[in-house]
Amino acid sequence: MKRLTLAVLLFASLPVFAADGAKAPATEKYDIDASHSGVTFGWNHFGFSNPTARFDKIEGSLQLDKADLSKSSVSVTLPLDGLDTGVAKLDEHLKSPDFLDAAKYPTITFKSTKVEKAGDNGLKITGDLTVHGVTKAVTLNAKVNKIGLFEMGPYKAQAAGFDAETVIKRSDFGVGKYAPAVSDDIPVRITLDAKQAQAK
């Protein structure tokens, strides 16, 4: 009976020791700061010009492991109502069923599946990109701009900034109208600023 009682007491005390000795999670959540982030893309138009467009809205977050960035992850959503070419009629056309069909597929999303180190300041971020209802694996070539404390007047927050680029083939996502006269390969450039939700 004494042995049973001792065993019960030891078992009951284990969660206390686990809680006291538990390590803080390795990753920390950083929310994307849309006002200081951006996604742009471009295309060649019948060989004559190389227009660009951007997404004025960007949402998402990072799970950042500052000690080992390869253990980090990122999730981004681009609402298509934020697509901006600077030409209203072109915006409407790109959002129409001819291209992105924003009424049926209102967002573009990217969720990382693997992060690899690439040199001293680089990362290769592989993930699932969903455009026009089609999901394909893509790899971003990224550069770490800065990770540390952001201060501006009384505001302070832990921040992380990255640049990245890739090239996607739009026909892979069912958005191939007018290719190849309008280029099928679309270069994409990203600059990302993310901050911890709670200022420190």
VENHU-V404745 format. One record per helix or strand of 2 or more residues. SS is the DSSP state (@ for helix, = for strand). FROM is the first residue (numbers start at 0). TO is the last residue. Records with the same first field share a line. If there is no record, write none. Layout:
# VENHU-V404745
SS = FROM-TO + FROM-TO
This chain:
# VENHU-V404745
@ = 1-20 + 33-35 + 68-70 + 79-81 + 87-94 + 169-172
= = 27-31 + 37-41 + 51-54 + 58-63 + 72-78 + 82-83 + 106-116 + 121-130 + 133-151 + 154-168 + 184-194
